[in-house]
Amino acid sequence: MTIKPQILSCFLTVLVLSGCGSAASSGTTESEFDADAQLAYCADQTSKALKTIPDNGEIPRNIPPGLKQWNQVDYKDWTSGFWPGELWYLYEATGGKKWERNADKYTAYLKPLSVSPAIDHDLGFQVFNSYGNGFRLTRNPEYKDVLLKTADTLATLFNPKVGTILSWPREVPNMEWPQHNTIMDNMINLELLFWASKNGGSRSLYDMAVSHATVTMKNHFRPDYSSYHAVVYDKETGKRIKAVTHQGYSDSSMWARGQSWAIYGYTMVYRETKDPVFLDFAHKVTKVYLDRLPKDLIPYWDFDDPAIPNAPRDASAAAVVASALLELSTYTQDDDLAKQYVDKAVGMLSELSKNYQSRDKNTALLLHSTGHKPAGSEIDYSIIYADYYYVEALLRYKKLKEGQKKLLTYKSR
């Protein structure tokens, strides 16, 4: 459902939640949070970044602590779609032609992905964030062509015996290659398949996405609805062999970003299917995350790291969840729960805006994200996907405040 006008009005006050805090935890009420001011900050920081990034066909990925310049990657890196996606969002937020020009330039770097064999599941992250946003905002038919070709490429990783998309079609530690592995991150990439099935692609793409979400729902979660990062299946029988972590603290821990992918992913799957089973599941995977958050609403990188409170935080997970909660609130039949979701999202965005912005430290938007702590990689970094979901969440919140009925990021139909 969409939020009623009277409920939107009610959002201007803060409900103090029992349990684990609300927007008041960050000291900011909804009426005090200024999304336009934060979007202006994002535009200013990104303008500075554009002046420093070499024009060499590579794309920003991260900035280590204490440094100012982006480390860059080529189009094959799984994060390559977030930078052009951020530029498209700033074009949407400002209408400035410089954002459209730069978004188009960096988006074009990713075109080879549409005509190359799939090297992993991340094509949604890469191509939908870039070309998907670009098509939504410009209706450029060349963008649509790339999206449809890429969806067909992603579909080549679907194993009908298992019912999910293969995440890593190669040797990865602890994944029992050549058995079939699926990681929670893959939930986000289903959006490309849903979109393609409704915009000229095969209906089978829709069926693959639903199958993946259903099988993942049955095999990827513990009784409390916290998620495993990875599940390994027998590639011939579809039987679950084991459920493990790759980037979390342990096989039994709740890795913060993994749970954020589940919250965002099942919210999106409900939007695309309208199946209440997925909406119910989105609520359940959200509750376990919100119930365990610290008071400031920014998670530690893993909820079960014994080093807490001296463990690293993960701003990227907070940004993903803030964006997801805003959309989930619009589908929530319980008005009090819908309000709680918005309050939580505002609290997260407020805390990120007050205490996690990069400002004069570097040209990213946010500090203090954690990439792959077990591998010692990107710990306490600025990381591009945190910036992407931060801008997305700010835009979604602005739309909600303006009374828009849909917060959907990628709808083109």
Secondary structure, 3 states (H helix, E strand, C coil): CCCCHHHHHHCCCCCCCCCCCCHHHHCCCHHHCCHHHHHHHHHHHHHHHHHHCCCCCCEEEEECCCCCCCEEECCCCCCCCHHHHHHHHHHHHHCCHHHHHHHHHHHHCCHHHHHCCCCCCCHHHHHHHHHHHHHHHHCCHHHHHHHHHHHHHHHCCEECCCCEECCCCCCCCCCCCCCEEEECCHHHHHHHHHHHHCCCCCHHHHHHHHHHHHHHHHHCECCCCCECCEEEECCCCCCEEEEECCCCCCCCCCEHHHHHHHHHHHHHHHHHHCCHHHHHHHHHHHHHHHHCCCCCCCCECECCCCCCCCCCECHHHHHHHHHHHHHHHCCCCCHHHHHHHHHHHHHHHHHHHHHCECHHHCCCCECCEEEEHHHCEEEEEEEHHHHHHHHHHHHHHHHHHCCCCCCCCCCCC
